[in-house]
Each structure stands twice: as structure tokens, then as C-alpha cells.
Amino acid sequence: MSDLLVVKAKIKEAAKGCNVSGDLAEALDAKLRQLVADACSRAEANGRKTVMGKDL
């Protein structure tokens, strides 16, 4: 897999009080990549090249 879009240390910070397995960052990265791709598609469908928060 290419470089992760998420920071493992930040995931651990966000998961206060919970253990974080080694595969969580990869799974979260896959979800994030899909969210971004879907947001890009929505922006394009609305005639925009700029992806905005409302596209999520």
C-alpha cells in the first residue's frame, strides 16, 4: 500500500483508554481514501473542481 493518509500516533491519541491494533491504521486509511474519492465524485457531479466539506 502507498503512504498512509492517517498518522498512527494521532489514532492512538484519539483512542484514549483503548488499545489500538496494528491493522487499524490501514483500515482507517482505506475508509478515508474511499470518503475522499466519493467526495471528489460528488463535487464533479455538481460541476465543481473544488471538494468541500459538504461533499462528505
C-alpha positions in Angstrom: 0.0 0.0 0.0 1.2 3.5 -0.6 1.8 6.1 2.1 -0.9 6.3 4.8 -3.1 9.4 4.9 -3.5 8.9 8.7 -1.0 9.3 11.4 -0.7 6.2 13.7 0.3 8.3 16.7 -2.7 10.5 16.3 -5.0 7.5 16.1 -3.6 6.3 19.4 -4.2 9.7 20.9 -7.8 9.7 19.7 -8.5 6.2 21.1 -7.8 7.2 24.7 -8.2 4.3 27.1 -8.3 1.7 24.3 -5.6 -0.5 22.8 -5.0 0.1 19.0 -4.3 -3.0 16.9 -1.7 -2.8 14.1 -4.2 -3.1 11.3 -6.4 -0.2 12.4 -4.4 2.5 10.6 -4.6 0.6 7.3 -8.3 0.0 7.7 -8.9 3.7 8.6 -6.7 4.7 5.6 -8.9 2.7 3.2 -12.1 4.2 4.6 -10.6 7.7 4.3 -9.5 7.1 0.7 -13.0 6.0 -0.2 -14.5 9.0 1.5 -12.2 11.4 -0.4 -13.0 9.6 -3.7 -16.7 9.8 -3.1 -16.4 13.5 -2.2 -14.5 14.2 -5.4 -17.2 12.4 -7.4 -19.9 14.5 -5.7 -18.0 17.7 -6.4 -17.6 16.8 -10.1 -21.3 15.8 -10.4 -22.1 19.3 -9.1 -19.9 20.9 -11.7 -17.1 21.9 -9.3 -13.4 21.1 -9.2 -13.2 22.1 -5.5 -14.0 19.5 -2.9 -15.8 20.9 0.1 -16.9 19.6 3.5 -20.5 19.4 2.2 -19.3 16.8 -0.3 -18.7 14.3 2.5 
